[in-house]
Amino acid sequence: MLSIHTHEEHTHHILRIQGEIDASNSVQLDESIRSLADNGAKSILVDGSDLEYISSAGLGVFMSYLEDFQEQGVSLKIFALDPKVFEVFKILGLDQLISIFPTKEEAIQEV
């Protein structure tokens, strides 16, 4: 089961993911990110502290925004991933393409 909540903190939009992202619900993640971007968000922080699992479909959602966001000046950062989930990003080399931080504070400080 997947639950996604968004809220605003100063100039940052926090997207909190709880549960598992797989092919059956990755569209929910996609819609959440797209909605923030369409509404003018320039800084999207993904709270991965309650993300238990991510499939290639979920990873693909993040990857699909990298180029567009770079062109639009939108910052996408992920923080507080469980070590097992982070390992999936790392194995695929996505930690080199997506900014991933241990804490929200570190993600906010990084410009």
Backbone as XML, in Angstrom:
<?xml version="1.0"?>
<chain id="A" units="angstrom">
  <residue number="1" name="MET">
    <atom name="N" x="0.833" y="-1.182" z="0.000"/>
    <atom name="CA" x="0.000" y="0.000" z="0.000"/>
    <atom name="C" x="0.882" y="1.252" z="0.000"/>
  </residue>
  <residue number="2" name="LEU">
    <atom name="N" x="0.421" y="2.271" z="-0.690"/>
    <atom name="CA" x="1.186" y="3.507" z="-0.822"/>
    <atom name="C" x="0.355" y="4.686" z="-0.333"/>
  </residue>
  <residue number="3" name="SER">
    <atom name="N" x="1.014" y="5.558" z="0.396"/>
    <atom name="CA" x="0.378" y="6.789" z="0.863"/>
    <atom name="C" x="1.350" y="7.934" z="0.602"/>
  </residue>
  <residue number="4" name="ILE">
    <atom name="N" x="0.844" y="9.002" z="-0.023"/>
    <atom name="CA" x="1.687" y="10.155" z="-0.334"/>
    <atom name="C" x="1.022" y="11.411" z="0.205"/>
  </residue>
  <residue number="5" name="HIS">
    <atom name="N" x="1.767" y="12.159" z="0.993"/>
    <atom name="CA" x="1.263" y="13.414" z="1.555"/>
    <atom name="C" x="2.206" y="14.540" z="1.147"/>
  </residue>
  <residue number="6" name="THR">
    <atom name="N" x="1.652" y="15.699" z="0.853"/>
    <atom name="CA" x="2.491" y="16.845" z="0.528"/>
    <atom name="C" x="2.161" y="17.999" z="1.452"/>
  </residue>
  <residue number="7" name="HIS">
    <atom name="N" x="3.182" y="18.761" z="1.774"/>
    <atom name="CA" x="2.982" y="20.005" z="2.509"/>
    <atom name="C" x="4.117" y="20.963" z="2.173"/>
  </residue>
  <residue number="8" name="GLU">
    <atom name="N" x="3.909" y="22.210" z="2.486"/>
    <atom name="CA" x="4.882" y="23.237" z="2.172"/>
    <atom name="C" x="5.617" y="23.651" z="3.441"/>
  </residue>
  <residue number="9" name="GLU">
    <atom name="N" x="6.918" y="23.837" z="3.306"/>
    <atom name="CA" x="7.761" y="24.303" z="4.402"/>
    <atom name="C" x="8.655" y="25.393" z="3.838"/>
  </residue>
  <residue number="10" name="HIS">
    <atom name="N" x="8.357" y="26.615" z="4.168"/>
    <atom name="CA" x="9.075" y="27.770" z="3.617"/>
    <atom name="C" x="8.960" y="27.746" z="2.099"/>
  </residue>
  <residue number="11" name="THR">
    <atom name="N" x="10.065" y="27.624" z="1.395"/>
    <atom name="CA" x="10.015" y="27.606" z="-0.072"/>
    <atom name="C" x="10.107" y="26.183" z="-0.629"/>
  </residue>
  <residue number="12" name="HIS">
    <atom name="N" x="10.030" y="25.199" z="0.248"/>
    <atom name="CA" x="10.171" y="23.801" z="-0.160"/>
    <atom name="C" x="8.825" y="23.080" z="-0.103"/>
  </residue>
  <residue number="13" name="HIS">
    <atom name="N" x="8.623" y="22.202" z="-1.056"/>
    <atom name="CA" x="7.451" y="21.334" z="-1.048"/>
    <atom name="C" x="7.926" y="19.939" z="-0.640"/>
  </residue>
  <residue number="14" name="ILE">
    <atom name="N" x="7.384" y="19.442" z="0.454"/>
    <atom name="CA" x="7.787" y="18.142" z="0.987"/>
    <atom name="C" x="6.778" y="17.093" z="0.524"/>
  </residue>
  <residue number="15" name="LEU">
    <atom name="N" x="7.297" y="16.038" z="-0.077"/>
    <atom name="CA" x="6.474" y="14.927" z="-0.540"/>
    <atom name="C" x="6.845" y="13.733" z="0.340"/>
  </residue>
  <residue number="16" name="ARG">
    <atom name="N" x="5.949" y="13.322" z="1.235"/>
    <atom name="CA" x="6.242" y="12.222" z="2.158"/>
    <atom name="C" x="5.632" y="10.932" z="1.626"/>
  </residue>
  <residue number="17" name="ILE">
    <atom name="N" x="6.482" y="9.961" z="1.392"/>
    <atom name="CA" x="6.045" y="8.680" z="0.839"/>
    <atom name="C" x="6.048" y="7.627" z="1.942"/>
  </residue>
  <residue number="18" name="GLN">
    <atom name="N" x="4.935" y="6.927" z="2.060"/>
    <atom name="CA" x="4.836" y="5.843" z="3.041"/>
    <atom name="C" x="4.423" y="4.568" z="2.321"/>
  </residue>
  <residue number="19" name="GLY">
    <atom name="N" x="5.140" y="3.485" z="2.580"/>
    <atom name="CA" x="4.789" y="2.197" z="2.009"/>
    <atom name="C" x="5.701" y="1.769" z="0.875"/>
  </residue>
  <residue number="20" name="GLU">
    <atom name="N" x="5.104" y="1.161" z="-0.144"/>
    <atom name="CA" x="5.866" y="0.585" z="-1.244"/>
    <atom name="C" x="5.432" y="1.194" z="-2.579"/>
  </residue>
  <residue number="21" name="ILE">
    <atom name="N" x="6.412" y="1.438" z="-3.451"/>
    <atom name="CA" x="6.119" y="1.919" z="-4.797"/>
    <atom name="C" x="6.443" y="0.795" z="-5.767"/>
  </residue>
  <residue number="22" name="ASP">
    <atom name="N" x="5.436" y="0.375" z="-6.512"/>
    <atom name="CA" x="5.644" y="-0.657" z="-7.528"/>
    <atom name="C" x="4.892" y="-0.254" z="-8.795"/>
  </residue>
  <residue number="23" name="ALA">
    <atom name="N" x="4.855" y="-1.148" z="-9.772"/>
    <atom name="CA" x="4.232" y="-0.828" z="-11.061"/>
    <atom name="C" x="2.753" y="-0.479" z="-10.914"/>
  </residue>
  <residue number="24" name="SER">
    <atom name="N" x="2.079" y="-1.065" z="-9.931"/>
    <atom name="CA" x="0.643" y="-0.844" z="-9.796"/>
    <atom name="C" x="0.291" y="0.540" z="-9.234"/>
  </residue>
  <residue number="25" name="ASN">
    <atom name="N" x="1.230" y="1.168" z="-8.530"/>
    <atom name="CA" x="0.896" y="2.468" z="-7.925"/>
    <atom name="C" x="1.901" y="3.576" z="-8.250"/>
  </residue>
  <residue number="26" name="SER">
    <atom name="N" x="2.860" y="3.311" z="-9.128"/>
    <atom name="CA" x="3.859" y="4.341" z="-9.433"/>
    <atom name="C" x="3.226" y="5.568" z="-10.088"/>
  </residue>
  <residue number="27" name="VAL">
    <atom name="N" x="2.071" y="5.388" z="-10.723"/>
    <atom name="CA" x="1.374" y="6.525" z="-11.329"/>
    <atom name="C" x="0.947" y="7.527" z="-10.251"/>
  </residue>
  <residue number="28" name="GLN">
    <atom name="N" x="0.678" y="7.046" z="-9.056"/>
    <atom name="CA" x="0.319" y="7.923" z="-7.931"/>
    <atom name="C" x="1.501" y="8.842" z="-7.580"/>
  </residue>
  <residue number="29" name="LEU">
    <atom name="N" x="2.705" y="8.295" z="-7.567"/>
    <atom name="CA" x="3.910" y="9.089" z="-7.332"/>
    <atom name="C" x="4.088" y="10.098" z="-8.459"/>
  </residue>
  <residue number="30" name="ASP">
    <atom name="N" x="3.930" y="9.634" z="-9.683"/>
    <atom name="CA" x="4.072" y="10.497" z="-10.848"/>
    <atom name="C" x="3.097" y="11.675" z="-10.776"/>
  </residue>
  <residue number="31" name="GLU">
    <atom name="N" x="1.841" y="11.400" z="-10.449"/>
    <atom name="CA" x="0.833" y="12.456" z="-10.368"/>
    <atom name="C" x="1.158" y="13.457" z="-9.258"/>
  </residue>
  <residue number="32" name="SER">
    <atom name="N" x="1.677" y="12.972" z="-8.146"/>
    <atom name="CA" x="2.022" y="13.862" z="-7.032"/>
    <atom name="C" x="3.155" y="14.814" z="-7.406"/>
  </residue>
  <residue number="33" name="ILE">
    <atom name="N" x="4.185" y="14.280" z="-8.040"/>
    <atom name="CA" x="5.317" y="15.112" z="-8.449"/>
    <atom name="C" x="4.883" y="16.087" z="-9.541"/>
  </residue>
  <residue number="34" name="ARG">
    <atom name="N" x="4.141" y="15.595" z="-10.518"/>
    <atom name="CA" x="3.674" y="16.449" z="-11.622"/>
    <atom name="C" x="2.796" y="17.581" z="-11.095"/>
  </residue>
  <residue number="35" name="SER">
    <atom name="N" x="1.941" y="17.284" z="-10.146"/>
    <atom name="CA" x="1.057" y="18.300" z="-9.577"/>
    <atom name="C" x="1.857" y="19.414" z="-8.905"/>
  </residue>
  <residue number="36" name="LEU">
    <atom name="N" x="2.879" y="19.042" z="-8.143"/>
    <atom name="CA" x="3.726" y="20.050" z="-7.498"/>
    <atom name="C" x="4.423" y="20.918" z="-8.540"/>
  </residue>
  <residue number="37" name="ALA">
    <atom name="N" x="4.976" y="20.299" z="-9.558"/>
    <atom name="CA" x="5.692" y="21.039" z="-10.604"/>
    <atom name="C" x="4.738" y="21.940" z="-11.379"/>
  </residue>
  <residue number="38" name="ASP">
    <atom name="N" x="3.559" y="21.423" z="-11.695"/>
    <atom name="CA" x="2.576" y="22.205" z="-12.448"/>
    <atom name="C" x="2.078" y="23.411" z="-11.660"/>
  </residue>
  <residue number="39" name="ASN">
    <atom name="N" x="2.142" y="23.302" z="-10.346"/>
    <atom name="CA" x="1.698" y="24.406" z="-9.487"/>
    <atom name="C" x="2.831" y="25.336" z="-9.093"/>
  </residue>
  <residue number="40" name="GLY">
    <atom name="N" x="3.969" y="25.220" z="-9.789"/>
    <atom name="CA" x="5.047" y="26.177" z="-9.623"/>
    <atom name="C" x="6.098" y="25.855" z="-8.578"/>
  </residue>
  <residue number="41" name="ALA">
    <atom name="N" x="6.094" y="24.642" z="-8.040"/>
    <atom name="CA" x="7.112" y="24.271" z="-7.047"/>
    <atom name="C" x="8.496" y="24.319" z="-7.689"/>
  </residue>
  <residue number="42" name="LYS">
    <atom name="N" x="9.444" y="24.961" z="-7.018"/>
    <atom name="CA" x="10.816" y="25.030" z="-7.516"/>
    <atom name="C" x="11.768" y="24.175" z="-6.686"/>
  </residue>
  <residue number="43" name="SER">
    <atom name="N" x="11.289" y="23.745" z="-5.516"/>
    <atom name="CA" x="12.091" y="22.877" z="-4.658"/>
    <atom name="C" x="11.196" y="21.771" z="-4.116"/>
  </residue>
  <residue number="44" name="ILE">
    <atom name="N" x="11.441" y="20.545" z="-4.590"/>
    <atom name="CA" x="10.669" y="19.392" z="-4.147"/>
    <atom name="C" x="11.594" y="18.480" z="-3.360"/>
  </residue>
  <residue number="45" name="LEU">
    <atom name="N" x="11.237" y="18.251" z="-2.105"/>
    <atom name="CA" x="12.007" y="17.365" z="-1.239"/>
    <atom name="C" x="11.171" y="16.118" z="-0.983"/>
  </residue>
  <residue number="46" name="VAL">
    <atom name="N" x="11.714" y="14.964" z="-1.299"/>
    <atom name="CA" x="11.010" y="13.701" z="-1.109"/>
    <atom name="C" x="11.487" y="13.060" z="0.183"/>
  </residue>
  <residue number="47" name="ASP">
    <atom name="N" x="10.564" y="12.917" z="1.133"/>
    <atom name="CA" x="10.863" y="12.284" z="2.412"/>
    <atom name="C" x="10.705" y="10.778" z="2.244"/>
  </residue>
  <residue number="48" name="GLY">
    <atom name="N" x="11.820" y="10.075" z="2.234"/>
    <atom name="CA" x="11.807" y="8.625" z="2.027"/>
    <atom name="C" x="11.914" y="7.830" z="3.309"/>
  </residue>
  <residue number="49" name="SER">
    <atom name="N" x="11.714" y="8.470" z="4.461"/>
    <atom name="CA" x="11.915" y="7.781" z="5.738"/>
    <atom name="C" x="10.937" y="6.629" z="5.948"/>
  </residue>
  <residue number="50" name="ASP">
    <atom name="N" x="9.758" y="6.671" z="5.324"/>
    <atom name="CA" x="8.779" y="5.592" z="5.463"/>
    <atom name="C" x="8.573" y="4.822" z="4.163"/>
  </residue>
  <residue number="51" name="LEU">
    <atom name="N" x="9.519" y="4.981" z="3.224"/>
    <atom name="CA" x="9.468" y="4.227" z="1.975"/>
    <atom name="C" x="10.112" y="2.866" z="2.223"/>
  </residue>
  <residue number="52" name="GLU">
    <atom name="N" x="9.316" y="1.812" z="2.101"/>
    <atom name="CA" x="9.794" y="0.469" z="2.433"/>
    <atom name="C" x="10.366" y="-0.282" z="1.237"/>
  </residue>
  <residue number="53" name="TYR">
    <atom name="N" x="9.918" y="0.090" z="0.019"/>
    <atom name="CA" x="10.330" y="-0.640" z="-1.180"/>
    <atom name="C" x="10.072" y="0.250" z="-2.390"/>
  </residue>
  <residue number="54" name="ILE">
    <atom name="N" x="10.943" y="0.161" z="-3.389"/>
    <atom name="CA" x="10.705" y="0.861" z="-4.651"/>
    <atom name="C" x="11.111" y="-0.048" z="-5.796"/>
  </residue>
  <residue number="55" name="SER">
    <atom name="N" x="10.226" y="-0.208" z="-6.757"/>
    <atom name="CA" x="10.506" y="-1.047" z="-7.930"/>
    <atom name="C" x="11.118" y="-0.190" z="-9.032"/>
  </residue>
  <residue number="56" name="SER">
    <atom name="N" x="11.460" y="-0.835" z="-10.127"/>
    <atom name="CA" x="12.024" y="-0.093" z="-11.254"/>
    <atom name="C" x="11.015" y="0.917" z="-11.805"/>
  </residue>
  <residue number="57" name="ALA">
    <atom name="N" x="9.730" y="0.617" z="-11.687"/>
    <atom name="CA" x="8.702" y="1.564" z="-12.146"/>
    <atom name="C" x="8.753" y="2.842" z="-11.309"/>
  </residue>
  <residue number="58" name="GLY">
    <atom name="N" x="8.930" y="2.702" z="-10.017"/>
    <atom name="CA" x="9.039" y="3.868" z="-9.133"/>
    <atom name="C" x="10.302" y="4.657" z="-9.414"/>
  </residue>
  <residue number="59" name="LEU">
    <atom name="N" x="11.400" y="3.959" z="-9.627"/>
    <atom name="CA" x="12.658" y="4.627" z="-9.962"/>
    <atom name="C" x="12.524" y="5.372" z="-11.280"/>
  </residue>
  <residue number="60" name="GLY">
    <atom name="N" x="11.801" y="4.758" z="-12.215"/>
    <atom name="CA" x="11.582" y="5.378" z="-13.514"/>
    <atom name="C" x="10.833" y="6.698" z="-13.416"/>
  </residue>
  <residue number="61" name="VAL">
    <atom name="N" x="9.934" y="6.800" z="-12.446"/>
    <atom name="CA" x="9.205" y="8.053" z="-12.250"/>
    <atom name="C" x="10.187" y="9.179" z="-11.912"/>
  </residue>
  <residue number="62" name="PHE">
    <atom name="N" x="11.081" y="8.922" z="-10.964"/>
    <atom name="CA" x="12.076" y="9.942" z="-10.603"/>
    <atom name="C" x="12.955" y="10.289" z="-11.800"/>
  </residue>
  <residue number="63" name="MET">
    <atom name="N" x="13.381" y="9.261" z="-12.531"/>
    <atom name="CA" x="14.262" y="9.480" z="-13.676"/>
    <atom name="C" x="13.578" y="10.312" z="-14.763"/>
  </residue>
  <residue number="64" name="SER">
    <atom name="N" x="12.286" y="10.122" z="-14.925"/>
    <atom name="CA" x="11.570" y="10.811" z="-15.998"/>
    <atom name="C" x="11.537" y="12.324" z="-15.814"/>
  </residue>
  <residue number="65" name="TYR">
    <atom name="N" x="11.775" y="12.791" z="-14.594"/>
    <atom name="CA" x="11.720" y="14.238" z="-14.328"/>
    <atom name="C" x="13.085" y="14.923" z="-14.366"/>
  </residue>
  <residue number="66" name="LEU">
    <atom name="N" x="14.154" y="14.171" z="-14.345"/>
    <atom name="CA" x="15.484" y="14.768" z="-14.206"/>
    <atom name="C" x="15.777" y="15.833" z="-15.254"/>
  </residue>
  <residue number="67" name="GLU">
    <atom name="N" x="15.610" y="15.500" z="-16.507"/>
    <atom name="CA" x="15.946" y="16.438" z="-17.585"/>
    <atom name="C" x="14.993" y="17.644" z="-17.588"/>
  </residue>
  <residue number="68" name="ASP">
    <atom name="N" x="13.689" y="17.371" z="-17.503"/>
    <atom name="CA" x="12.703" y="18.461" z="-17.493"/>
    <atom name="C" x="12.948" y="19.419" z="-16.337"/>
  </residue>
  <residue number="69" name="PHE">
    <atom name="N" x="13.171" y="18.866" z="-15.162"/>
    <atom name="CA" x="13.361" y="19.715" z="-13.979"/>
    <atom name="C" x="14.632" y="20.541" z="-14.097"/>
  </residue>
  <residue number="70" name="GLN">
    <atom name="N" x="15.672" y="19.951" z="-14.673"/>
    <atom name="CA" x="16.916" y="20.697" z="-14.852"/>
    <atom name="C" x="16.665" y="21.900" z="-15.765"/>
  </residue>
  <residue number="71" name="GLU">
    <atom name="N" x="15.937" y="21.677" z="-16.849"/>
    <atom name="CA" x="15.617" y="22.760" z="-17.785"/>
    <atom name="C" x="14.717" y="23.816" z="-17.150"/>
  </residue>
  <residue number="72" name="GLN">
    <atom name="N" x="13.816" y="23.398" z="-16.268"/>
    <atom name="CA" x="12.848" y="24.311" z="-15.640"/>
    <atom name="C" x="13.379" y="24.954" z="-14.357"/>
  </residue>
  <residue number="73" name="GLY">
    <atom name="N" x="14.560" y="24.544" z="-13.917"/>
    <atom name="CA" x="15.116" y="25.085" z="-12.683"/>
    <atom name="C" x="14.428" y="24.566" z="-11.432"/>
  </residue>
  <residue number="74" name="VAL">
    <atom name="N" x="13.877" y="23.354" z="-11.514"/>
    <atom name="CA" x="13.220" y="22.729" z="-10.365"/>
    <atom name="C" x="14.221" y="21.799" z="-9.689"/>
  </residue>
  <residue number="75" name="SER">
    <atom name="N" x="14.333" y="21.929" z="-8.382"/>
    <atom name="CA" x="15.241" y="21.092" z="-7.601"/>
    <atom name="C" x="14.456" y="19.906" z="-7.032"/>
  </residue>
  <residue number="76" name="LEU">
    <atom name="N" x="14.932" y="18.690" z="-7.287"/>
    <atom name="CA" x="14.327" y="17.472" z="-6.743"/>
    <atom name="C" x="15.379" y="16.764" z="-5.907"/>
  </residue>
  <residue number="77" name="LYS">
    <atom name="N" x="15.091" y="16.624" z="-4.619"/>
    <atom name="CA" x="16.031" y="15.955" z="-3.712"/>
    <atom name="C" x="15.272" y="14.923" z="-2.888"/>
  </residue>
  <residue number="78" name="ILE">
    <atom name="N" x="15.960" y="13.853" z="-2.551"/>
    <atom name="CA" x="15.384" y="12.795" z="-1.727"/>
    <atom name="C" x="16.182" y="12.739" z="-0.437"/>
  </residue>
  <residue number="79" name="PHE">
    <atom name="N" x="15.491" y="12.518" z="0.687"/>
    <atom name="CA" x="16.221" y="12.400" z="1.953"/>
    <atom name="C" x="15.646" y="11.292" z="2.825"/>
  </residue>
  <residue number="80" name="ALA">
    <atom name="N" x="16.477" y="10.841" z="3.756"/>
    <atom name="CA" x="16.113" y="9.873" z="4.805"/>
    <atom name="C" x="15.663" y="8.514" z="4.269"/>
  </residue>
  <residue number="81" name="LEU">
    <atom name="N" x="16.334" y="8.029" z="3.226"/>
    <atom name="CA" x="15.994" y="6.705" z="2.697"/>
    <atom name="C" x="16.486" y="5.609" z="3.639"/>
  </residue>
  <residue number="82" name="ASP">
    <atom name="N" x="15.704" y="4.564" z="3.758"/>
    <atom name="CA" x="16.122" y="3.367" z="4.470"/>
    <atom name="C" x="17.360" y="2.826" z="3.740"/>
  </residue>
  <residue number="83" name="PRO">
    <atom name="N" x="18.351" y="2.309" z="4.460"/>
    <atom name="CA" x="19.567" y="1.813" z="3.808"/>
    <atom name="C" x="19.306" y="0.795" z="2.693"/>
  </residue>
  <residue number="84" name="LYS">
    <atom name="N" x="18.314" y="-0.084" z="2.865"/>
    <atom name="CA" x="18.016" y="-1.078" z="1.827"/>
    <atom name="C" x="17.458" y="-0.413" z="0.574"/>
  </residue>
  <residue number="85" name="VAL">
    <atom name="N" x="16.637" y="0.605" z="0.750"/>
    <atom name="CA" x="16.066" y="1.323" z="-0.395"/>
    <atom name="C" x="17.161" y="2.147" z="-1.077"/>
  </residue>
  <residue number="86" name="PHE">
    <atom name="N" x="18.002" y="2.788" z="-0.271"/>
    <atom name="CA" x="19.104" y="3.568" z="-0.832"/>
    <atom name="C" x="20.011" y="2.675" z="-1.669"/>
  </residue>
  <residue number="87" name="GLU">
    <atom name="N" x="20.214" y="1.453" z="-1.218"/>
    <atom name="CA" x="21.078" y="0.511" z="-1.934"/>
    <atom name="C" x="20.560" y="0.264" z="-3.354"/>
  </residue>
  <residue number="88" name="VAL">
    <atom name="N" x="19.245" y="0.238" z="-3.541"/>
    <atom name="CA" x="18.654" y="0.051" z="-4.868"/>
    <atom name="C" x="19.043" y="1.227" z="-5.770"/>
  </residue>
  <residue number="89" name="PHE">
    <atom name="N" x="18.927" y="2.446" z="-5.254"/>
    <atom name="CA" x="19.327" y="3.631" z="-6.018"/>
    <atom name="C" x="20.812" y="3.536" z="-6.376"/>
  </residue>
  <residue number="90" name="LYS">
    <atom name="N" x="21.612" y="3.112" z="-5.391"/>
    <atom name="CA" x="23.060" y="3.056" z="-5.567"/>
    <atom name="C" x="23.483" y="1.999" z="-6.589"/>
  </residue>
  <residue number="91" name="ILE">
    <atom name="N" x="22.892" y="0.818" z="-6.510"/>
    <atom name="CA" x="23.229" y="-0.272" z="-7.432"/>
    <atom name="C" x="23.000" y="0.161" z="-8.879"/>
  </residue>
  <residue number="92" name="LEU">
    <atom name="N" x="21.940" y="0.911" z="-9.104"/>
    <atom name="CA" x="21.605" y="1.350" z="-10.461"/>
    <atom name="C" x="22.308" y="2.652" z="-10.850"/>
  </residue>
  <residue number="93" name="GLY">
    <atom name="N" x="23.107" y="3.196" z="-9.932"/>
    <atom name="CA" x="23.839" y="4.426" z="-10.221"/>
    <atom name="C" x="22.984" y="5.685" z="-10.138"/>
  </residue>
  <residue number="94" name="LEU">
    <atom name="N" x="21.775" y="5.557" z="-9.625"/>
    <atom name="CA" x="20.876" y="6.712" z="-9.564"/>
    <atom name="C" x="21.283" y="7.705" z="-8.483"/>
  </residue>
  <residue number="95" name="ASP">
    <atom name="N" x="22.081" y="7.243" z="-7.539"/>
    <atom name="CA" x="22.575" y="8.171" z="-6.510"/>
    <atom name="C" x="23.531" y="9.194" z="-7.119"/>
  </residue>
  <residue number="96" name="GLN">
    <atom name="N" x="24.010" y="8.916" z="-8.344"/>
    <atom name="CA" x="24.869" y="9.868" z="-9.051"/>
    <atom name="C" x="24.046" y="10.889" z="-9.847"/>
  </residue>
  <residue number="97" name="LEU">
    <atom name="N" x="22.784" y="10.566" z="-10.113"/>
    <atom name="CA" x="21.927" y="11.418" z="-10.927"/>
    <atom name="C" x="20.910" y="12.206" z="-10.102"/>
  </residue>
  <residue number="98" name="ILE">
    <atom name="N" x="20.498" y="11.620" z="-8.985"/>
    <atom name="CA" x="19.510" y="12.244" z="-8.113"/>
    <atom name="C" x="20.203" y="12.604" z="-6.803"/>
  </residue>
  <residue number="99" name="SER">
    <atom name="N" x="19.931" y="13.805" z="-6.310"/>
    <atom name="CA" x="20.528" y="14.233" z="-5.041"/>
    <atom name="C" x="19.815" y="13.530" z="-3.890"/>
  </residue>
  <residue number="100" name="ILE">
    <atom name="N" x="20.579" y="12.735" z="-3.140"/>
    <atom name="CA" x="20.033" y="11.975" z="-2.005"/>
    <atom name="C" x="20.814" y="12.356" z="-0.753"/>
  </residue>
  <residue number="101" name="PHE">
    <atom name="N" x="20.085" y="12.682" z="0.312"/>
    <atom name="CA" x="20.700" y="13.162" z="1.552"/>
    <atom name="C" x="20.223" y="12.345" z="2.741"/>
  </residue>
  <residue number="102" name="PRO">
    <atom name="N" x="21.060" y="12.249" z="3.788"/>
    <atom name="CA" x="20.662" y="11.507" z="4.978"/>
    <atom name="C" x="19.507" y="12.173" z="5.750"/>
  </residue>
  <residue number="103" name="THR">
    <atom name="N" x="19.475" y="13.511" z="5.753"/>
    <atom name="CA" x="18.454" y="14.215" z="6.534"/>
    <atom name="C" x="17.817" y="15.350" z="5.734"/>
  </residue>
  <residue number="104" name="LYS">
    <atom name="N" x="16.656" y="15.765" z="6.192"/>
    <atom name="CA" x="15.963" y="16.899" z="5.552"/>
    <atom name="C" x="16.803" y="18.166" z="5.661"/>
  </residue>
  <residue number="105" name="GLU">
    <atom name="N" x="17.418" y="18.363" z="6.803"/>
    <atom name="CA" x="18.241" y="19.556" z="7.016"/>
    <atom name="C" x="19.377" y="19.643" z="6.005"/>
  </residue>
  <residue number="106" name="GLU">
    <atom name="N" x="20.024" y="18.516" z="5.748"/>
    <atom name="CA" x="21.125" y="18.494" z="4.779"/>
    <atom name="C" x="20.599" y="18.746" z="3.361"/>
  </residue>
  <residue number="107" name="ALA">
    <atom name="N" x="19.432" y="18.224" z="3.051"/>
    <atom name="CA" x="18.843" y="18.451" z="1.724"/>
    <atom name="C" x="18.503" y="19.919" z="1.535"/>
  </residue>
  <residue number="108" name="ILE">
    <atom name="N" x="18.003" y="20.553" z="2.580"/>
    <atom name="CA" x="17.640" y="21.974" z="2.500"/>
    <atom name="C" x="18.887" y="22.849" z="2.364"/>
  </residue>
  <residue number="109" name="GLN">
    <atom name="N" x="19.942" y="22.499" z="3.084"/>
    <atom name="CA" x="21.174" y="23.311" z="3.068"/>
    <atom name="C" x="21.905" y="23.226" z="1.738"/>
  </residue>
  <residue number="110" name="GLU">
    <atom name="N" x="21.813" y="22.087" z="1.071"/>
    <atom name="CA" x="22.532" y="21.887" z="-0.189"/>
    <atom name="C" x="21.887" y="22.717" z="-1.295"/>
  </residue>
  <residue number="111" name="VAL">
    <atom name="N" x="22.695" y="23.567" z="-1.908"/>
    <atom name="CA" x="22.169" y="24.437" z="-2.986"/>
    <atom name="C" x="22.552" y="23.882" z="-4.331"/>
  </residue>
</chain>
